[in-house]
Amino acid sequence: MTDWREEFRSGLANLVDRAVVSGARQADVFQAAVEEIKRLRVADDRDPDPADDASEAEVEEPANDCPAAQS
C-alpha cells in the first residue's frame, strides 16, 4: 500500500514544477501554496464537511408552467 504522504509530496512537487516551467518564481509558488493551505484550514474550521450541506438542502422541482408544457 502506498503512503498517502508520498503521493501528496510527489503531486505537490509536480505542481510546483509546472508553475515554475510556466514562468512563476519558485518562491512565489511556495508562498501561494502556504496561503492556499491557510485558506483551506479556515474553510475547514467553518464547515468541516461542505458536502453535507448540499445533501441536506431540499431539491425543488422546476416550474412546468411554460406555454409549450400546457398542451
Buried (B, 14 or more C-beta within 10 A) or exposed (E): EEEEEEEEEEEEEEEBEEBEEEEBEEEEBEEEBEEEEEEEEEEEEEEEEEEEEEEEEEEEEEEEEEEEEEE
